[in-house]
Amino acid sequence: MPLFKCDCGVIENTAVSKYWHRKSKGEQPLCSQCAGGEWHGRFPRQTPEELGMIEGEDGFYYKPAELAPGGSLTHVTRPKVAAVS
C-alpha cells in the first residue's frame, strides 16, 4: 500500500488512514492520529527520514532500493529529487 507523509511529519499507510476518502473530498490526507485523535498502532509512528525512505514523483514514499535503477517500482515512479553523486 502507498505510504504518505502527514502534515505532522510521520509516515502513514493509505490503507490504515482515511487517505482516499479525504482525498476524494478535496481534504488534506492526514495520519490516523491527526484525523481521529488516536494512532492505529499497526506500526510505530516514525518519519520517512527516520526510516530512510525517499519521496517519489507521485508524492508517496518508498525504500531507496525500490526506486533505484532496476528497482521493483521504477515502472511506477521515480525519485522526486535526483540522487546526488
C-alpha positions in Angstrom: 0.0 0.0 0.0 1.3 3.5 -0.7 2.9 5.5 2.1 2.5 9.2 2.5 3.8 11.9 4.9 1.2 13.6 7.1 1.4 17.3 7.9 2.7 16.3 11.4 5.7 14.6 9.7 5.0 10.9 10.3 4.8 8.3 7.6 1.3 6.7 7.2 -0.2 4.0 5.1 -3.1 4.9 2.8 -4.9 1.7 3.8 -5.0 2.3 7.5 -5.9 6.0 7.4 -8.8 7.7 5.6 -6.4 8.9 2.9 -8.5 8.1 -0.2 -11.8 9.2 1.5 -10.3 12.6 2.5 -8.6 13.0 -0.9 -11.9 12.4 -2.8 -13.5 15.1 -0.7 -10.6 17.6 -1.5 -9.4 17.4 2.1 -5.8 17.1 3.2 -4.9 13.5 3.8 -3.8 13.0 7.5 -2.4 10.2 9.6 -4.9 8.3 11.8 -3.8 10.3 14.9 -4.2 13.7 13.2 -7.5 12.7 11.6 -9.1 10.8 14.5 -7.1 11.5 17.6 -5.6 8.1 18.1 -2.7 6.3 16.3 -3.8 2.9 14.9 -0.8 1.0 16.4 -0.2 -1.2 13.4 3.4 0.2 13.1 5.4 2.8 15.1 5.0 6.5 14.5 8.1 7.4 12.6 9.2 9.9 10.0 10.2 8.9 6.5 13.7 10.3 7.3 14.0 8.0 10.3 13.1 5.1 8.0 15.5 6.2 5.3 12.6 6.5 2.8 12.5 8.8 -0.2 9.6 10.6 -1.9 8.7 9.6 -5.4 7.4 11.9 -8.1 3.9 10.6 -7.2 4.1 12.0 -3.7 4.3 8.6 -2.0 7.3 7.3 0.0 9.5 4.4 -0.9 12.6 2.4 0.2 15.6 3.6 -1.9 16.1 0.2 -3.5 12.5 0.3 -4.8 13.3 3.4 -6.9 16.9 2.7 -7.7 17.7 1.9 -11.4 16.3 -1.6 -11.9 14.3 -1.4 -8.6 10.9 -3.1 -8.3 8.9 0.2 -8.6 10.8 2.2 -11.2 8.0 1.5 -13.6 5.6 3.3 -11.2 7.5 6.5 -10.3 11.0 8.0 -10.0 12.6 9.7 -7.0 11.3 13.3 -6.7 14.8 14.6 -6.3 17.7 13.1 -8.2 20.3 11.4 -6.2 23.5 13.5 -5.6 26.6 11.8 -6.9 
